[in-house]
Each structure stands twice: as structure tokens, then as C-alpha cells.
Amino acid sequence: MKIYISADIEGVCGTTHWDECNNEKSDYTEFKKQMTAEVVAACNGALAAGANEIIVQDAHATARNITARDLPDGVKLIRGWSGSPHAMVQELDNSFDAILFIGYHSQAGSGGNPLAHTMRGSYIDYLKINEHVASEFLLHGLFAATMDVPVVFIAGDADLCYDAKEINKYITTVAVKEGKGDSTINIHPKEAVQQIWQGVELALKKDLKKCLLPIYDEYNVEVRFKKHQQAYDASFYPGCKQIDSQTVSFTTKKYYEVMRMMHFVIK
């Protein structure tokens, strides 16, 4: 069984302020360790379920957050950004049996996490795909579906977990925290690690194909930017149409084109 893990930090247990996610700030070290611990737990759960190959994408900021020496033997780690439209799921293809999302967070505009955003928080007010306000999980989970790779497990904030269950009830989720205004209510960090390990192991022993996200005949994307200048700039990407001063739309039958568009307009 070949498993892909994409890991972020804003949905990790405890993270509440942007300083805790920024490698230039003193608060960051503690949460880099927690991010690593949650990824290690996911790897251990996958191994316990019978995985014989695991690839982890460090998908936060510099993509150089996870402490590689702490990962189980044999796990491969992708560090840095290749520049591919695959974004947070570099090297994902149809050879994988499942994808797991660790440390993921609710979407831009959500009140479920003080750190809620979608891709570049300084750019996007919201992203919609076929009228559904999209998180980074949904953006990449739909891409995984085009390669027949199911999203079987998500760990992050409660709002994201609720949204994932609304999209596909078979996805196993672990909510490590809940956002309230500019605060978070967190379970114990060790409990988060334990629940992720157990949750991943159980999820990978179920019928994985039930966790596939839908594939649509057409994808209608709407991106609302924080600044009108950003929307004007994005409107020159082939296929993008400006529908008001801060919003562009994009329609395609191929989901890869959604990823390509996002790659070039979210700079």
C-alpha cells in the first residue's frame, strides 16, 4: 500500500497566531516540533495498517519545517517547492492508494480558525469551486480524485473536519482544535498525536475507494481577491474573466487547468 501525506501547520494542535507558523519567530520552534510529531503519528498509523511506501510533502511556507530524522525509516520527504502546479501535492499520481492531510485548516472566510486562509492569505478573500467555498483540502482533494486517489484522513481544526464530512462522510477526521474568534481551544498535543496514529490506522483498513471526492464534468471557479489590483492582474490569465472589481471566474472541463490557473494567478 502506497500512501501520500501532505502536511501543513496552521491546523496543527496549538497553533493560534501567525508568529507560531513563521520560522523567523521564536514561537515557531514548539509548533515545528508538533507538526513533525503529528506527521510521524500519521506515518506510524499508515505503517501499522500495512503501508510499504510513504511519501510526505512538507507543504507549509518554506516547505522546510518537518524534522526528517524523526520520521520512520523508509519514509521519503519532499522539502521545498518545485514550482509545479501540483502545489501542496507534488509527485502525487495514480500509483498511490490514498492521500492523508495533516495540520490542515479551514478555508479563507471561515471563523473556525484564527489562521484560516486559502493558499496565499494576503491574496484570497475566498475561493469557490462549483459554488462550494474551497479550502486547501478541497482544492487538492479534487485534484487527487482525478488520479483516482481517495482522501481517507484529515487532521486539523473542527471547522475543516466538519466541511470534509459534508463533502464525503466516509473520510476519517481528527479535530485537534476549535477556533473561537482570535483564540483556539485545543486538545492535549500528546492526545492529538495518539488520535492521529489511531485514526490513520483505522482509516486505511476501511474501503478506501468510498473516500474518493467527486469528479465533475465541468469546474466553475470563482476567486475573490483582497485587492482590486490583484483581480485585474488575474483577469489576463487565459480563460479568466473579471466579474467585479475584486473577483474573477474561470471555467474548464479539466481539473488540472484549475491547478495551473491557481499556480499562475496566486503569485
C-alpha positions in Angstrom: 0.0 0.0 0.0 1.5 3.3 -1.1 0.5 6.4 0.9 0.8 10.1 0.3 0.8 12.6 3.2 0.5 16.4 2.7 1.3 18.4 5.9 0.6 22.0 6.8 1.0 23.8 10.2 -2.0 26.1 10.7 -4.2 23.1 11.6 -1.6 21.6 13.9 -2.7 21.3 17.6 -2.0 24.5 19.4 -1.2 26.9 16.5 -3.1 30.1 17.1 -1.0 33.1 16.0 0.9 33.7 12.8 4.2 34.0 14.7 3.8 30.3 15.6 3.9 29.4 11.9 6.8 31.7 10.9 10.3 30.3 11.1 11.7 33.7 11.8 9.8 34.0 15.1 10.8 32.5 18.4 7.4 30.9 18.9 7.8 28.7 15.8 10.1 26.1 17.3 7.5 24.5 19.5 5.0 24.1 16.7 7.5 22.8 14.2 8.0 20.0 16.7 4.3 19.4 17.0 3.9 19.4 13.2 6.6 16.8 12.9 5.1 14.7 15.7 1.7 14.7 14.0 3.3 13.7 10.7 5.2 10.9 12.4 2.0 9.7 14.0 0.3 9.6 10.6 3.3 7.6 9.2 3.2 5.1 12.1 -0.6 4.7 11.7 -0.1 4.0 7.9 2.7 1.5 8.6 0.6 -0.3 11.2 -2.2 -0.6 8.6 0.2 -2.2 6.1 1.7 0.6 4.1 5.0 -0.3 2.5 5.7 3.1 0.9 5.1 6.6 2.3 5.9 10.0 0.7 5.4 13.1 2.8 5.1 16.6 1.3 6.1 19.4 3.7 3.6 21.9 2.5 3.9 24.9 4.7 5.6 28.2 3.8 9.3 27.4 3.0 8.3 23.7 2.9 11.3 23.1 5.3 9.6 22.5 8.6 9.5 18.8 9.3 12.5 17.3 11.1 13.4 14.5 8.7 15.4 12.4 11.2 12.3 11.9 13.3 10.3 10.2 10.5 10.1 6.4 10.5 12.8 4.6 8.4 12.0 4.4 4.7 9.7 7.4 4.6 10.5 9.9 1.8 10.2 13.6 2.5 9.6 16.3 -0.1 11.2 19.6 1.0 11.0 22.9 -0.8 8.8 23.9 -3.8 9.4 22.5 -7.2 7.3 25.2 -9.0 4.8 22.7 -10.3 1.0 23.4 -10.4 0.7 20.3 -8.2 1.4 22.8 -5.3 0.9 21.0 -2.0 0.7 17.5 -3.5 3.9 17.4 -5.6 4.6 14.0 -7.1 1.1 12.7 -6.4 0.0 10.3 -9.2 -2.3 7.3 -9.7 0.2 4.9 -8.2 -0.9 6.0 -4.7 -3.6 4.1 -2.8 -4.6 7.0 -0.6 -3.8 10.6 0.5 -3.8 12.0 4.1 -3.9 15.6 5.1 -2.2 16.6 8.4 -2.2 20.0 10.0 -4.8 21.3 7.5 -7.0 24.3 8.3 -10.3 25.8 7.4 -10.8 28.0 4.3 -10.5 31.7 3.8 -13.5 33.5 5.3 -14.1 30.8 7.9 -14.4 31.6 11.6 -13.2 28.1 12.5 -9.5 29.0 12.9 -7.7 32.4 13.6 -5.3 31.2 10.9 -7.9 30.3 8.3 -6.9 31.1 4.7 -6.7 29.5 1.3 -3.3 29.3 -0.4 -1.9 32.9 0.0 -3.8 34.5 2.7 -2.7 38.0 1.7 -4.3 37.5 -1.7 -7.5 35.5 -1.5 -10.7 36.6 0.2 -12.4 33.4 -0.9 -12.1 30.6 -3.5 -15.2 28.8 -4.8 -15.2 25.6 -6.8 -18.7 24.8 -8.2 -20.2 27.1 -5.7 -18.5 25.4 -2.7 -16.2 27.7 -0.7 -13.0 25.8 -1.0 -10.2 25.0 1.5 -6.8 23.8 0.6 -8.0 20.3 1.4 -10.8 20.6 -1.2 -8.5 22.2 -3.8 -6.0 19.3 -3.6 -8.5 16.6 -2.8 -10.4 17.2 -6.0 -7.1 17.0 -7.9 -6.3 13.7 -6.2 -9.7 12.4 -7.3 -8.7 13.0 -11.0 -5.9 10.5 -10.3 -8.3 8.0 -8.6 -6.6 8.7 -5.2 -9.0 8.9 -2.3 -8.7 11.3 0.7 -9.1 8.9 3.6 -7.9 11.0 6.6 -7.7 14.7 7.7 -6.4 16.1 10.9 -6.9 19.8 11.6 -9.4 22.3 13.0 -13.0 21.2 13.7 -14.5 23.5 11.1 -12.4 21.8 8.3 -13.3 18.4 9.6 -17.0 19.3 9.5 -16.7 20.6 6.0 -14.8 17.4 4.9 -17.6 15.2 6.3 -20.2 17.3 4.4 -18.3 16.6 1.2 -17.7 12.9 1.9 -19.0 11.2 5.0 -16.5 8.3 4.7 -13.4 10.5 5.3 -12.0 9.9 8.8 -11.2 13.1 10.6 -9.5 14.1 13.8 -10.2 17.6 15.1 -7.3 18.8 17.2 -8.7 22.2 17.9 -11.6 24.6 17.6 -11.4 28.3 16.7 -13.2 30.9 18.7 -12.6 34.4 17.4 -8.9 35.0 17.7 -8.4 32.1 20.1 -8.3 28.3 19.8 -9.5 25.5 22.1 -7.0 22.6 21.8 -6.8 19.0 22.9 -3.6 18.0 24.5 -0.7 17.8 22.0 0.1 14.2 23.0 -3.6 13.3 22.7 -3.6 14.8 19.2 -0.6 12.6 18.2 -2.3 9.5 19.6 -5.6 10.1 17.9 -3.9 10.7 14.6 -2.0 7.5 14.8 -5.1 5.5 15.7 -7.3 7.4 13.2 -4.9 6.8 10.2 -4.6 3.1 11.0 -8.3 2.6 11.2 -9.0 4.7 8.1 -6.6 2.7 6.0 -8.2 -0.6 7.0 -11.6 0.6 5.5 -12.9 0.6 2.0 -10.6 3.3 0.6 -12.5 4.0 -2.6 -15.5 5.2 -0.7 -13.4 8.2 0.2 -12.9 9.5 -3.4 -14.0 13.0 -3.9 -16.4 13.7 -6.9 -15.2 14.3 -10.4 -17.3 16.9 -12.3 -18.0 17.3 -16.0 -17.1 21.0 -15.6 -15.3 23.1 -12.9 -16.6 26.6 -12.3 -14.1 28.5 -10.2 -14.5 31.9 -8.6 -11.6 33.7 -6.9 -12.3 36.9 -4.9 -9.1 38.8 -4.2 -8.5 41.1 -1.3 -7.4 43.9 -3.6 -8.9 45.0 -6.9 -5.4 45.3 -8.5 -4.9 41.5 -7.9 -8.2 40.7 -9.7 -7.3 42.9 -12.6 -3.9 41.2 -13.0 -5.5 37.7 -12.8 -8.1 38.6 -15.4 -5.3 38.4 -18.1 -4.8 34.7 -17.5 -6.3 32.7 -20.4 -9.9 31.8 -19.6 -10.2 34.1 -16.6 -13.0 36.7 -16.7 -13.3 39.6 -14.3 -16.8 39.7 -12.9 -16.4 42.6 -10.5 -13.6 44.8 -9.2 -12.2 42.1 -6.9 -13.4 38.8 -8.5 -12.5 36.6 -11.4 -14.2 33.5 -12.8 -12.6 30.5 -14.6 -14.4 27.5 -16.2 -12.8 24.3 -17.5 -13.6 20.7 -18.1 -10.1 19.6 -16.9 -9.3 19.9 -13.2 -5.6 20.2 -13.9 -6.4 23.5 -15.6 -7.8 24.7 -12.3 -4.4 23.9 -10.6 -2.5 25.6 -13.4 -4.6 28.7 -13.2 -4.2 28.9 -9.4 -0.4 28.4 -9.9 -0.1 31.5 -12.1 -2.7 33.9 -10.7 -1.9 33.4 -7.0 1.6 34.9 -7.0 
